[in-house]
Amino acid sequence: MAKVATAEKRSNRTLLTRRIAYTAVLTAIIAVTSQIAFHLPSGIPVTLQTFSVALSGYFGGIWGVAAVFIYLLLGLVGVPVFAYFKGGFSAIVGVTGGYLVGFIPMAIISAIPVRVKNNALRHTLKLFLGLVGLAFCHLFGALWFGYTSGSGVERAFAVASLPYLVKDVASVFGGYVLSEILKKRLKASL
């Protein structure tokens, strides 16, 4: 009986260690993909952050959401993890801050488990959830951009959201596909 309890404790520690490692790796992936950036005239950088946030939610579940929170907290305290090696409170309250905050609902919604037996339906529902999360990210971002720039909601959407939608939708799909590949290869149980 004692051997079973010891083996169970070891298994639980191993699972926790794996989850913490995945969270750290996902946080690092978000930080690295934030640096692959270039600006459009709106001043909002085109990055791969939406890809890595979707990947984090899809692959890591609640631990992926934790990775997004950790990334944002690191940036908030001044670690230069945001695009162009920016960090600090000014990045959150700047014109792109709404998108950064929008990563939270995006990750949470992408992480919602879908438990249906039909694989095609499961994939469709997971992708739909990722797109809903992306919509929240763009809503937060465009509203904040409009407020901070004084441009109004319609102009903010046209300037700060619309030009990025195709890349961001592709990022959600890519994040989902990669998460499914990783889960199979790593036999991840998060």
C-alpha positions as CSV (number, residue, x, y, z in Angstrom):
1,M,0.0,0.0,0.0
2,A,2.8,2.4,0.9
3,K,4.5,1.7,-2.5
4,V,1.3,2.6,-4.4
5,A,1.0,5.9,-2.4
6,T,4.7,6.7,-3.1
7,A,4.4,6.0,-6.8
8,E,1.2,8.1,-6.9
9,K,3.1,11.0,-5.2
10,R,6.0,10.7,-7.6
11,S,3.5,10.7,-10.6
12,N,1.8,13.8,-9.3
13,R,5.1,15.6,-8.8
14,T,6.2,14.6,-12.3
15,L,2.9,15.9,-13.8
16,L,3.3,19.2,-11.8
17,T,6.9,19.5,-13.0
18,R,5.8,18.9,-16.6
19,R,3.1,21.5,-16.3
20,I,5.4,24.1,-14.8
21,A,8.0,23.4,-17.6
22,Y,5.3,23.7,-20.3
23,T,4.1,27.0,-18.8
24,A,7.7,28.4,-18.8
25,V,8.3,27.3,-22.4
26,L,5.0,28.8,-23.5
27,T,5.8,32.1,-21.7
28,A,9.2,32.1,-23.5
29,I,7.6,31.4,-26.9
30,I,5.2,34.4,-26.4
31,A,8.1,36.6,-25.5
32,V,10.2,35.5,-28.4
33,T,7.4,35.8,-31.0
34,S,6.7,39.3,-29.7
35,Q,10.1,40.3,-31.0
36,I,9.4,39.1,-34.6
37,A,7.8,42.4,-35.4
38,F,7.4,45.2,-37.9
39,H,5.1,48.3,-37.8
40,L,2.3,49.2,-40.1
41,P,1.4,52.9,-40.4
42,S,-1.0,52.6,-37.5
43,G,1.9,52.2,-35.1
44,I,0.7,48.7,-34.1
45,P,3.4,46.1,-34.7
46,V,2.7,43.0,-36.7
47,T,3.9,40.1,-34.5
48,L,3.4,36.4,-34.0
49,Q,1.9,37.0,-30.5
50,T,-1.6,35.9,-31.5
51,F,-0.1,32.7,-32.7
52,S,1.7,32.0,-29.5
53,V,-1.2,33.1,-27.3
54,A,-3.6,30.7,-29.2
55,L,-1.0,28.0,-29.0
56,S,-0.7,28.6,-25.2
57,G,-4.4,28.3,-24.7
58,Y,-5.0,25.4,-27.0
59,F,-2.0,23.4,-25.8
60,G,-1.6,24.3,-22.2
61,G,-5.2,24.8,-21.1
62,I,-5.2,26.6,-17.7
63,W,-1.4,26.4,-17.7
64,G,-1.3,28.1,-21.0
65,V,-3.5,30.9,-19.6
66,A,-1.0,31.1,-16.7
67,A,1.8,31.5,-19.3
68,V,0.0,34.5,-20.8
69,F,-0.5,36.1,-17.4
70,I,3.2,35.5,-16.6
71,Y,4.2,37.1,-19.9
72,L,2.0,40.1,-19.2
73,L,3.3,40.4,-15.6
74,L,6.9,40.2,-16.7
75,G,6.2,43.0,-19.2
76,L,4.3,45.1,-16.7
77,V,7.2,45.0,-14.2
78,G,9.6,46.2,-16.9
79,V,11.1,43.1,-18.4
80,P,11.4,43.9,-22.1
81,V,9.2,41.1,-23.4
82,F,6.7,43.2,-25.5
83,A,7.3,44.0,-29.2
84,Y,10.5,45.9,-29.9
85,F,11.9,44.9,-26.4
86,K,9.5,47.2,-24.6
87,G,8.2,46.6,-21.1
88,G,6.7,48.5,-18.2
89,F,3.4,50.1,-17.4
90,S,3.6,52.5,-20.3
91,A,3.3,49.7,-22.8
92,I,0.0,48.5,-21.2
93,V,-1.5,52.0,-21.1
94,G,-0.2,52.9,-24.6
95,V,-2.2,52.6,-27.8
96,T,-1.5,48.8,-28.1
97,G,-2.2,48.0,-24.5
98,G,-5.8,46.8,-25.3
99,Y,-4.4,44.1,-27.4
100,L,-2.0,43.0,-24.7
101,V,-4.9,42.8,-22.2
102,G,-7.0,41.1,-24.9
103,F,-4.6,38.2,-24.8
104,I,-6.1,37.2,-21.5
105,P,-9.7,36.4,-22.8
106,M,-8.2,35.0,-26.0
107,A,-6.1,32.5,-24.0
108,I,-9.0,31.7,-21.6
109,I,-11.5,31.1,-24.4
110,S,-9.0,29.0,-26.4
111,A,-8.3,26.9,-23.4
112,I,-11.9,25.9,-22.9
113,P,-12.0,22.1,-23.2
114,V,-14.4,20.6,-25.7
115,R,-15.4,17.0,-24.9
116,V,-17.2,15.5,-27.8
117,K,-16.5,12.2,-29.4
118,N,-16.8,13.4,-33.0
119,N,-13.3,14.6,-33.9
120,A,-14.5,16.8,-36.8
121,L,-16.9,18.5,-34.5
122,R,-14.3,18.9,-31.7
123,H,-11.8,20.5,-34.1
124,T,-14.5,22.8,-35.4
125,L,-15.6,23.9,-31.9
126,K,-12.0,24.4,-30.7
127,L,-11.2,26.6,-33.8
128,F,-14.5,28.5,-33.2
129,L,-13.5,29.1,-29.6
130,G,-10.1,30.4,-30.7
131,L,-11.8,32.8,-33.1
132,V,-14.1,34.0,-30.4
133,G,-11.1,34.7,-28.2
134,L,-9.4,36.5,-31.1
135,A,-12.6,38.6,-31.5
136,F,-12.3,39.6,-27.8
137,C,-8.7,40.5,-28.3
138,H,-9.4,42.7,-31.3
139,L,-12.4,44.3,-29.5
140,F,-10.3,45.2,-26.4
141,G,-7.5,46.4,-28.7
142,A,-9.6,48.5,-31.0
143,L,-11.6,50.1,-28.2
144,W,-8.4,51.0,-26.3
145,F,-6.7,52.2,-29.5
146,G,-9.7,54.4,-30.2
147,Y,-9.8,55.8,-26.7
148,T,-6.1,56.5,-26.4
149,S,-5.6,57.9,-29.9
150,G,-8.9,59.8,-29.9
151,S,-9.8,58.4,-33.2
152,G,-13.2,56.8,-32.4
153,V,-14.2,53.2,-32.6
154,E,-14.9,52.9,-36.3
155,R,-11.6,54.5,-37.3
156,A,-9.8,52.5,-34.7
157,F,-11.2,49.2,-36.0
158,A,-10.3,50.2,-39.6
159,V,-6.8,51.2,-38.7
160,A,-5.8,49.0,-35.8
161,S,-7.8,45.8,-36.3
162,L,-8.9,45.2,-39.8
163,P,-5.4,45.1,-41.4
164,Y,-4.3,42.4,-38.9
165,L,-7.4,40.1,-39.1
166,V,-6.2,37.7,-41.9
167,K,-2.8,37.2,-40.2
168,D,-4.5,36.7,-36.8
169,V,-7.1,34.2,-38.1
170,A,-4.3,32.3,-39.7
171,S,-2.4,32.5,-36.4
172,V,-5.3,31.0,-34.5
173,F,-5.5,28.1,-37.0
174,G,-1.7,27.6,-36.9
175,G,-1.7,27.7,-33.1
176,Y,-4.4,25.0,-33.0
177,V,-2.7,22.8,-35.6
178,L,0.6,23.0,-33.8
179,S,-1.0,22.3,-30.4
180,E,-2.6,19.2,-31.7
181,I,0.7,18.0,-33.2
182,L,2.5,18.7,-29.9
183,K,-0.2,16.9,-27.8
184,K,0.2,13.8,-29.9
185,R,4.0,13.9,-30.0
186,L,4.5,14.7,-26.4
187,K,1.5,12.7,-25.2
188,A,0.8,15.8,-23.1
189,S,-1.7,15.6,-20.3
190,L,-2.2,19.0,-18.9
